[in-house]
Amino acid sequence: MNRKRPKQIRLDQPEMEKKKADDNFPNAFAEMFWKVNNIPVEARELICKECDWSIPTFYRKLRAATRLRVGSDGKVRGVSSAELISIKSIYLKVFEDTLAQLKATDTRLPK
């Protein structure tokens, strides 16, 4: 019997890594799209580094924050006030950096 081997499943996304690695975009639209699309990833990486969390811990705390119980006082269980202040400053920094990159994007059509 001639059985074909199953195709290996690739969990990584090489096209995203390529975009992130060399920042060589085919056009201004693609450049803007990938820069904005990278905001959550960059913020997550910085938050994990600053708060000394693993990625599963990040999502565990995020899930606890988005599923507040009825009648709760609005506090996020497992996230301290200092961590919240740090997270807010990280998001502001990421948004400001992305905005600066978008403003620097050359949108002129090539001649």
C-alpha positions in Angstrom: 0.0 0.0 0.0 1.1 3.4 -0.8 0.1 5.6 2.1 0.9 9.3 2.1 2.3 10.8 5.2 0.1 13.3 6.9 1.1 16.9 6.4 2.8 18.4 9.4 0.8 21.1 11.1 2.8 24.3 11.6 1.8 26.2 14.7 4.1 29.2 14.0 3.2 31.9 11.6 6.3 32.5 9.5 4.8 35.3 7.5 4.2 37.3 10.7 7.7 36.6 11.9 9.1 37.8 8.6 7.1 41.0 8.8 8.2 41.6 12.3 11.9 40.7 11.7 12.8 42.8 8.7 9.9 45.4 8.5 10.1 45.2 4.7 6.5 45.7 3.6 5.2 45.6 0.1 3.1 48.8 0.5 2.0 51.4 3.0 -1.3 49.7 3.7 0.4 46.4 4.7 2.9 48.4 6.8 0.1 50.2 8.7 -1.9 47.0 9.1 0.9 44.9 10.6 2.0 47.7 12.9 -1.5 48.1 14.3 -2.1 44.3 14.4 1.1 43.9 16.5 -0.2 46.1 19.4 -1.7 43.3 21.5 1.3 41.0 21.0 3.8 43.8 22.0 1.7 44.8 24.9 1.4 41.3 26.2 5.1 40.7 25.9 5.9 43.9 27.8 3.3 43.2 30.5 4.6 39.6 31.0 8.2 41.0 31.3 7.3 43.8 33.6 5.0 41.8 35.9 7.1 38.7 35.7 4.2 36.6 34.4 4.2 33.7 32.0 1.9 33.9 29.0 -0.6 31.4 30.6 -0.6 33.6 33.7 -1.4 36.7 31.6 -4.4 35.0 30.1 -5.5 33.5 33.4 -5.5 37.0 35.0 -7.2 38.5 31.9 -10.0 35.9 32.1 -10.5 36.6 35.8 -10.7 40.3 35.0 -13.3 39.9 32.3 -15.5 37.6 34.2 -16.3 39.6 37.3 -19.0 38.1 39.5 -22.3 39.8 40.0 -22.1 41.9 43.2 -18.4 42.2 43.1 -16.7 45.4 44.0 -15.1 45.8 40.6 -11.6 44.8 41.7 -9.6 42.4 39.6 -8.8 39.3 41.6 -5.1 38.4 41.5 -3.9 41.8 40.0 -2.5 44.3 42.4 -2.9 48.1 42.1 0.8 48.4 41.3 0.4 45.9 38.5 -2.6 47.8 37.1 -0.7 51.0 37.1 2.2 49.3 35.3 -0.1 47.7 32.8 -1.8 51.1 32.0 1.6 52.7 31.5 2.7 49.9 29.2 -0.5 50.2 27.0 0.0 54.0 26.8 3.6 53.5 25.7 2.7 50.9 23.1 0.0 53.1 21.7 2.2 56.2 21.6 5.0 54.2 19.9 2.6 52.8 17.3 1.1 56.2 16.7 4.6 57.6 16.0 5.3 54.7 13.6 2.0 55.3 11.8 2.7 59.0 11.4 6.2 58.2 10.0 4.7 55.8 7.4 5.3 57.1 3.9 1.9 57.0 2.1 3.1 58.6 -1.1 2.6 56.4 -4.2 5.8 55.3 -5.9 6.5 57.0 -9.2 
